[in-house]
Amino acid sequence: MRHILVFFFLFCINVTSAADPLPSWNAGPVKDAIINYVKCATNDGCPLYVPPRERIAVFDNDGTLWSEQPSYFQLLFALDRIKTLADQHPEWKTEQPFKAVLENDLKAVAASGKAGLLKIMAVTHSGMTTDEFADTVRNWIKTARHPEKKVHYTKLVYQPMLEVMNFLRANGFKTYIVSGGGVDFLRVWAEDVYGIPPEQVIGSSIKVKFEERDGKPVLVRLAEIDFIDDKEGKPVGIHRFIGRAPVIAFGNSDGDLEMLQWTDRRDNTLKVIVHHTDAQREYAYDRNSHIGRLDKALDEGQEKGWTVIDMQRDWKRIYPNSASDD
């Protein structure tokens, strides 16, 4: 009976409103599911109604809000930093994984495993103040270009997802990024690109300590892991930094599964998976990908009736107009 009532309410508030809040989406069940959910969740009396104080929406970043191939963009930032710093470290010409980075041998970088990646992150993300790191990221974001698409990385954000976030905020939802990527990397540019302020960005972090340098207080980044905001860490991060369980969650990989499950504890929620199916305009990958693997989450999402975005079918555009995806 309850499912019949929900269907009735959703039918009554169908997508016949004057202005299309998601113009970069093709008409279909996925677009309808998002719009109808928001209309019902903000309509007191609708079975899916969510009080304003509980309107929390969380988004993974890599592969959900911007591209993540051929490697996570923050790793590409770190590799670029190795090349920039190489003149100060002649020993890197023979020392792995730095040798592989300087030779653009990504397979060898990957083969170095977690230990190799930690070495790369240690020399590129620590030893500087938080302000120095922010300036480094800011300069990289302004100048660096994607190795395949040859545009600035912030041109590779998903236009349809920008529209979703704007639509949610216009309807009283608070939007958060909950990413496995580094929180200090994201906070530099997330507000300008996504409209999400630094205090609403949750991510992995390294330890920092307070010091005085040249008579001024600073926070210095240490080569020690503080918190990993991935997989089971995502619900923990949400609890720690938001204090409310979300009612909307968007993800794209098995790394987001626990966040989607945490959101699914309640009936009046929306769980959405971005499935990369468009090899021509973006990339096509899922179960066998080393980056953004989507396997268990896809199975569970289909089993439980979560909303699954088919990029090729559901998105009229992938990127903003300034980055062609025709």
Disulfide bonds with the S-S distance in Angstrom:
Cys40-Cys46 1.46
